[in-house]
Amino acid sequence: MTSGRNLKCCSNLFCAVLFLKTCVVITTVYVLFNFHFNREKRHFSVQPLARSLTNWTRGYLDRYFERSTSKNSTGIPSKSHKKVLVLVGFNATKKRRVRKRNKRKDGKKRAIIFVGIISAPQLIFRRNALRRSWLKQCKRKGIPCLFFTDSQDMYGNKLPDHINVPLQQEQLLHGDLIQTQSPGGINFARRYLWILNWANARYKFEYFLRVDDDYFVCMDRLLLELPHRSREKLYWGHVHCSPAGGIRVDEGFVIVSNDLAQTFLREQNKTLMCHAYGDQAMAMWINNIPGVTYFGDRRVHHAVAARDHILQYYDDICGNFLALHGSYPVEVEKFWLHSLSKRKKKKYSIPGITYPCGTMDKTFNYTSFRGTYNAKPKPCRNNPIWNIAGFYRGRNGQ
């Protein structure tokens, strides 16, 4: 009888223990379930160090902020989200966070300026010189600075493999080289419009800079200055006052505000007239827009810097200039090392708008030009092609 009672007690005890364990398991599952799916209800009331976060917690936070920012129409985290970022010790300036925050609902990335660098296919040594110098500032600031080169010859035919294949390999290596789907050679207006369309489809920019690959750009100074410049009808660069009837910003370095860029895009298949040379075409486009501000910036050095021995006359090139034309790989390296040595001195002045042509008539007349610079404009909607001076190898061929 005693042994039967003991067996019954053991059985009851076993059942109790089993029941208790079952309750613990169910409670644990319930807590984890709520923790995982009711994220918006959680509140962080402590301030743990970032190094104490586990990989699972970091993944949880990544998914939380991704879903939270997707609900914001601007793509920017609200103030409450930023507070949570601070409370968990997360570095909000990390590139991953910046990229997500700058992504718009329409899929475009935000950038104060888009920089399109024109480069002939064979000039890889120029591109590499820029990658080793001022393009580093673009990467550090998250600015899209991309090279654009040809995929077609001047007739619109595909370039041969001995040119195309190295370009494709270069793109795979660096990820910053885009081949334009427009005729090569001196068909600069069509190339400009193609690049502008490409950039506008992917970025929401305030300014658009088209620049040649033989320019050294003081990008840090430009980025510090842009927030203080007008974002309405700004046409900025080195202004040519001659010949008469040919006032224009040189296409080697030309910045336009977004509103002008959008006007070009709207009218490209309607009223825009294209020209073999981009600066002449743009001058004609600008003529049809009232109230445009011509900014003839003296800091855009148009003469060939390689011949002017700039460093002999200026102690701080980025303190005196914004961009230096005719900067070939040797000069680019010198200018970059010089600018690094002056990096501590970042107190740049912001000059006012200047215009060097006085009261001269801004109405553009293409017949003012002679020789290879003379070409008859044609409607852009007809995709015109000019065959001038053969395959374009870049200024000075260097």
C-alpha positions as CSV (number, residue, x, y, z in Angstrom):
1,M,0.0,0.0,0.0
2,T,2.9,2.4,0.9
3,S,4.7,1.7,-2.3
4,G,1.5,2.5,-4.3
5,R,1.2,5.8,-2.5
6,N,4.8,6.7,-3.2
7,L,4.4,5.9,-6.9
8,K,1.3,8.1,-7.0
9,C,3.1,11.0,-5.3
10,C,6.0,10.7,-7.7
11,S,3.6,10.7,-10.7
12,N,1.9,13.9,-9.4
13,L,5.3,15.5,-8.8
14,F,6.4,14.6,-12.4
15,C,3.2,16.1,-13.8
16,A,3.7,19.3,-11.8
17,V,7.2,19.7,-13.0
18,L,6.2,19.0,-16.6
19,F,3.4,21.5,-16.3
20,L,5.7,24.1,-14.9
21,K,8.2,23.6,-17.7
22,T,5.4,23.9,-20.3
23,C,4.3,27.2,-18.7
24,V,7.9,28.5,-18.9
25,V,8.2,27.5,-22.5
26,I,4.9,29.1,-23.5
27,T,5.7,32.3,-21.6
28,T,9.1,32.5,-23.3
29,V,7.7,32.0,-26.7
30,Y,5.0,34.6,-26.0
31,V,7.5,37.2,-24.9
32,L,9.8,36.6,-27.9
33,F,6.8,36.8,-30.2
34,N,5.7,40.1,-28.8
35,F,9.3,41.4,-28.8
36,H,9.7,40.6,-32.5
37,F,6.3,41.8,-33.9
38,N,5.3,44.7,-31.6
39,R,8.4,46.8,-32.3
40,E,6.7,50.1,-32.4
41,K,5.4,49.6,-28.8
42,R,8.9,49.2,-27.3
43,H,10.5,52.1,-25.5
44,F,14.2,52.4,-24.7
45,S,14.5,53.9,-21.3
46,V,18.2,53.2,-20.7
47,Q,21.3,54.2,-22.5
48,P,23.4,51.1,-23.3
49,L,26.7,51.5,-25.0
50,A,26.9,50.7,-28.7
51,R,29.5,48.1,-28.1
52,S,27.1,46.1,-25.9
53,L,24.6,45.6,-28.7
54,T,24.4,42.1,-30.0
55,N,24.3,41.2,-33.7
56,W,20.6,40.2,-33.3
57,T,19.8,43.6,-31.8
58,R,21.6,45.5,-34.5
59,G,19.7,43.5,-37.1
60,Y,16.4,44.3,-35.3
61,L,17.2,48.0,-35.2
62,D,18.2,48.0,-38.9
63,R,14.8,46.5,-39.8
64,Y,13.0,48.8,-37.5
65,F,14.5,52.0,-38.9
66,E,14.1,50.7,-42.5
67,R,10.3,50.2,-42.0
68,S,10.0,53.5,-40.0
69,T,11.7,55.6,-42.6
70,S,9.7,54.0,-45.4
71,K,6.5,55.4,-43.8
72,N,7.9,58.9,-44.0
73,S,7.0,60.6,-47.2
74,T,10.3,62.5,-47.3
75,G,12.4,59.4,-46.6
76,I,14.0,61.2,-43.6
77,P,13.6,59.8,-40.0
78,S,11.3,61.8,-37.7
79,K,12.6,63.4,-34.6
80,S,11.5,60.5,-32.5
81,H,13.4,58.1,-34.6
82,K,16.5,60.3,-34.3
83,K,16.1,60.1,-30.5
84,V,16.1,56.4,-30.6
85,L,19.3,56.5,-32.7
86,V,20.9,58.5,-30.0
87,L,19.7,56.4,-27.1
88,V,21.1,53.1,-28.5
89,G,24.4,54.8,-29.2
90,F,24.1,54.3,-33.0
91,N,26.3,56.5,-35.1
92,A,23.8,58.2,-37.4
93,T,26.5,59.5,-39.7
94,K,27.4,56.1,-41.0
95,K,27.2,55.7,-44.7
96,R,24.5,53.1,-44.6
97,R,22.2,55.4,-42.6
98,V,23.0,58.4,-44.8
99,R,22.1,56.4,-48.0
100,K,18.8,55.3,-46.5
101,R,17.9,58.7,-45.2
102,N,18.7,60.4,-48.6
103,K,16.6,58.0,-50.6
104,R,13.4,59.6,-51.8
105,K,10.0,57.9,-52.1
106,D,10.3,58.2,-55.9
107,G,13.5,56.1,-55.7
108,K,15.9,59.0,-56.5
109,K,18.8,59.8,-54.2
110,R,19.3,63.3,-52.9
111,A,22.4,65.3,-53.7
112,I,23.1,69.0,-53.5
113,I,25.1,68.7,-56.8
114,F,25.6,66.0,-59.5
115,V,29.0,66.1,-61.1
116,G,29.3,64.6,-64.6
117,I,33.0,64.4,-65.8
118,I,33.4,64.1,-69.5
119,S,36.3,61.9,-70.5
120,A,37.5,60.4,-73.8
121,P,37.6,56.6,-73.8
122,Q,41.4,56.2,-74.0
123,L,42.2,58.8,-71.2
124,I,42.3,56.4,-68.3
125,F,45.4,58.0,-66.9
126,R,43.4,61.3,-66.4
127,R,40.6,59.5,-64.8
128,N,42.9,57.7,-62.4
129,A,44.6,61.0,-61.5
130,L,41.2,62.4,-60.5
131,R,40.3,59.3,-58.5
132,R,43.5,59.7,-56.5
133,S,42.8,63.4,-55.8
134,W,39.6,65.5,-55.6
135,L,37.2,62.7,-56.3
136,K,38.1,61.4,-52.8
137,Q,36.2,64.5,-51.5
138,C,33.2,63.5,-53.5
139,K,33.2,60.0,-51.9
140,R,33.7,61.4,-48.4
141,K,30.8,63.8,-48.8
142,G,28.5,61.3,-50.6
143,I,28.4,63.5,-53.8
144,P,27.8,61.6,-57.1
145,C,30.9,62.4,-59.2
146,L,30.9,60.1,-62.2
147,F,32.8,59.8,-65.4
148,F,31.0,59.7,-68.7
149,T,32.7,58.4,-71.9
150,D,31.7,57.2,-75.3
151,S,30.2,53.9,-76.4
152,Q,29.6,55.1,-80.0
153,D,31.7,56.7,-82.6
154,M,30.7,60.1,-84.2
155,Y,28.3,58.3,-86.5
156,G,26.4,56.5,-83.8
157,N,28.1,53.1,-84.4
158,K,29.3,51.0,-81.6
159,L,32.9,51.4,-80.7
160,P,35.2,48.4,-81.5
161,D,35.9,45.8,-78.8
162,H,39.5,46.9,-78.2
163,I,38.1,50.2,-76.9
164,N,34.9,49.0,-75.3
165,V,36.2,46.0,-73.4
166,P,38.8,48.0,-71.4
167,L,36.1,50.5,-70.5
168,Q,33.8,47.8,-69.2
169,Q,36.7,46.4,-67.1
170,E,37.4,49.8,-65.7
171,Q,33.7,50.2,-64.7
172,L,33.8,46.8,-63.0
173,L,36.9,47.8,-61.1
174,H,35.9,51.4,-60.0
175,G,32.1,51.5,-60.5
176,D,32.2,55.2,-61.6
177,L,32.4,55.1,-65.4
178,I,29.2,55.4,-67.5
179,Q,29.2,54.9,-71.3
180,T,26.9,57.3,-72.9
181,Q,24.4,56.0,-75.5
182,S,24.9,59.0,-77.8
183,P,27.2,59.7,-80.8
184,G,30.8,60.4,-79.9
185,G,33.1,63.0,-81.4
186,I,32.1,66.6,-81.3
187,N,28.5,66.1,-80.6
188,F,28.6,67.7,-77.1
189,A,25.1,69.1,-76.9
190,R,23.5,65.7,-77.4
191,R,26.0,64.1,-75.0
192,Y,25.1,66.7,-72.4
193,L,21.4,66.0,-72.7
194,W,22.0,62.3,-72.4
195,I,24.0,62.7,-69.2
196,L,21.4,65.1,-67.8
197,N,18.6,62.6,-68.5
198,W,20.6,59.8,-66.9
199,A,21.3,61.9,-63.8
200,N,17.8,63.2,-63.5
201,A,16.4,59.6,-63.6
202,R,18.5,58.6,-60.6
203,Y,19.1,61.8,-58.5
204,K,17.3,64.8,-57.1
205,F,20.0,67.4,-57.3
206,E,20.0,71.2,-56.7
207,Y,22.8,71.9,-59.1
208,F,24.3,70.1,-62.1
209,L,28.0,70.4,-63.0
210,R,29.4,69.3,-66.3
211,V,33.2,69.4,-66.2
212,D,36.0,68.1,-68.4
213,D,38.5,65.6,-67.1
214,D,41.4,68.1,-67.3
215,Y,40.0,70.3,-64.5
216,F,41.2,70.3,-60.9
217,V,38.1,71.2,-58.8
218,C,38.4,72.5,-55.2
219,M,35.4,70.3,-54.3
220,D,35.5,71.1,-50.6
221,R,35.2,74.8,-51.3
222,L,32.4,74.3,-53.8
223,L,30.4,72.2,-51.4
224,L,30.8,74.8,-48.6
225,E,29.7,77.5,-51.0
226,L,26.7,75.9,-52.6
227,P,24.2,76.4,-49.7
228,H,24.8,80.1,-50.0
229,R,24.1,80.4,-53.7
230,S,20.8,81.0,-55.5
231,R,18.9,77.9,-56.6
232,E,17.0,79.8,-59.2
233,K,18.1,80.3,-62.8
234,L,21.8,80.2,-62.1
235,Y,24.2,79.8,-65.0
236,W,27.8,79.6,-63.5
237,G,31.3,79.2,-64.8
238,H,33.9,81.0,-67.0
239,V,31.9,83.5,-69.2
240,H,33.3,84.2,-72.7
241,C,32.5,87.8,-73.9
242,S,33.7,87.2,-77.4
243,P,33.0,87.1,-80.2
244,A,30.2,89.6,-80.3
245,G,26.9,87.7,-80.2
246,G,28.7,84.7,-78.6
247,I,28.4,85.4,-74.8
248,R,28.3,82.0,-73.1
249,V,29.7,80.0,-70.2
250,D,32.5,77.7,-71.3
251,E,31.3,74.1,-71.4
252,G,34.6,72.8,-69.7
253,F,33.1,73.8,-66.3
254,V,29.5,74.8,-66.2
255,I,27.0,74.7,-63.3
256,V,23.3,75.2,-63.8
257,S,20.6,75.2,-61.1
258,N,18.0,72.4,-61.1
259,D,15.2,74.6,-62.5
260,L,17.3,75.3,-65.6
261,A,18.1,71.6,-66.0
262,Q,14.4,70.7,-65.7
263,T,13.6,73.3,-68.4
264,F,16.2,71.7,-70.8
265,L,14.7,68.3,-70.2
266,R,11.1,69.5,-70.8
267,E,12.0,71.2,-74.0
268,Q,14.5,68.8,-75.5
269,N,11.9,67.1,-77.7
270,K,10.1,70.4,-78.4
271,T,12.0,73.7,-78.9
272,L,15.6,73.0,-78.1
273,M,18.1,73.5,-80.8
274,C,21.3,71.3,-80.6
275,H,24.7,72.3,-81.7
276,A,28.0,70.4,-82.2
277,Y,29.4,72.4,-79.2
278,G,27.6,72.2,-75.9
279,D,28.3,75.8,-74.7
280,Q,26.9,77.3,-77.9
281,A,23.8,75.1,-77.6
282,M,23.3,76.0,-73.9
283,A,23.6,79.7,-74.7
284,M,20.8,79.3,-77.2
285,W,18.7,77.4,-74.6
286,I,19.4,80.1,-72.0
287,N,18.3,82.9,-74.4
288,N,14.8,81.5,-74.3
289,I,14.5,81.7,-70.5
290,P,14.0,85.1,-68.9
291,G,15.7,86.2,-65.8
292,V,18.8,83.9,-65.9
293,T,21.7,85.0,-63.7
294,Y,25.1,84.8,-65.6
295,F,27.8,84.2,-63.0
296,G,31.2,84.8,-64.6
297,D,33.3,83.4,-61.8
298,R,36.9,84.6,-62.0
299,R,37.9,81.7,-59.8
300,V,37.3,79.3,-62.6
301,H,40.8,79.5,-64.2
302,H,40.2,78.9,-68.0
303,A,43.8,79.2,-69.2
304,V,45.9,76.0,-69.2
305,A,47.2,75.7,-65.6
306,A,49.9,73.3,-66.7
307,R,51.6,76.2,-68.5
308,D,50.9,79.0,-66.0
309,H,52.9,77.6,-63.1
310,I,50.1,78.4,-60.7
311,L,51.9,77.1,-57.6
312,Q,54.7,79.7,-58.1
313,Y,52.3,82.6,-57.7
314,Y,49.7,81.4,-55.3
315,D,50.3,80.1,-51.8
316,D,46.8,78.5,-51.5
317,I,45.3,77.5,-54.8
318,C,41.9,76.6,-53.4
319,G,41.9,79.9,-51.5
320,N,42.2,81.7,-54.8
321,F,40.5,79.4,-57.3
322,L,37.5,77.1,-57.6
323,A,38.6,75.1,-60.6
324,L,41.8,75.0,-62.7
325,H,41.6,74.1,-66.4
326,G,44.4,72.3,-68.2
327,S,45.3,70.3,-65.1
328,Y,46.9,67.1,-66.4
329,P,47.9,64.1,-64.2
330,V,51.2,65.6,-63.0
331,E,49.6,68.9,-62.2
332,V,46.6,67.2,-60.6
333,E,48.9,65.4,-58.2
334,K,50.7,68.6,-57.3
335,F,47.5,70.5,-56.7
336,W,46.1,67.8,-54.6
337,L,49.1,67.5,-52.3
338,H,49.2,71.3,-52.1
339,S,45.5,71.4,-51.1
340,L,46.1,68.7,-48.5
341,S,48.9,70.8,-46.9
342,K,46.5,73.7,-46.6
343,R,43.5,71.6,-45.4
344,K,43.6,73.3,-41.9
345,K,42.8,76.6,-43.5
346,K,39.2,76.2,-44.5
347,K,38.0,79.8,-44.1
348,Y,36.9,80.5,-47.6
349,S,35.3,83.7,-48.6
350,I,32.2,83.7,-50.7
351,P,32.4,86.3,-53.5
352,G,29.3,88.0,-54.9
353,I,28.0,87.4,-58.4
354,T,30.2,88.9,-61.1
355,Y,29.6,89.4,-64.8
356,P,32.5,90.4,-67.0
357,C,30.7,91.4,-70.2
358,G,29.1,94.7,-69.0
359,T,26.2,95.9,-71.1
360,M,26.9,93.7,-74.1
361,D,23.9,92.0,-75.8
362,K,23.5,88.4,-74.5
363,T,21.5,87.3,-77.6
364,F,23.4,84.4,-79.0
365,N,24.2,84.3,-82.7
366,Y,25.9,81.1,-83.9
367,T,27.1,82.8,-87.2
368,S,29.5,84.8,-85.0
369,F,31.8,81.8,-85.0
370,R,34.2,80.7,-87.7
371,G,36.2,77.6,-88.6
372,T,35.5,74.4,-86.8
373,Y,33.5,76.3,-84.2
374,N,30.9,77.2,-86.8
375,A,28.0,74.8,-87.2
376,K,24.4,75.2,-88.0
377,P,22.0,74.4,-85.1
378,K,19.5,71.6,-85.6
379,P,16.4,70.5,-83.6
380,C,17.4,68.2,-80.8
381,R,14.3,66.1,-81.3
382,N,15.7,65.0,-84.7
383,N,18.9,63.5,-83.0
384,P,21.3,65.4,-85.3
385,I,24.9,64.4,-85.8
386,W,27.9,66.5,-86.7
387,N,31.2,65.2,-88.1
388,I,33.8,67.7,-87.1
389,A,37.5,67.1,-86.7
390,G,37.2,63.3,-86.6
391,F,37.4,61.2,-83.4
392,Y,37.7,63.5,-80.4
393,R,40.7,62.6,-78.3
394,G,40.5,65.4,-75.7
395,R,42.1,68.8,-75.6
396,N,45.9,68.6,-76.3
397,G,45.4,64.8,-76.6
398,Q,47.0,64.3,-73.2
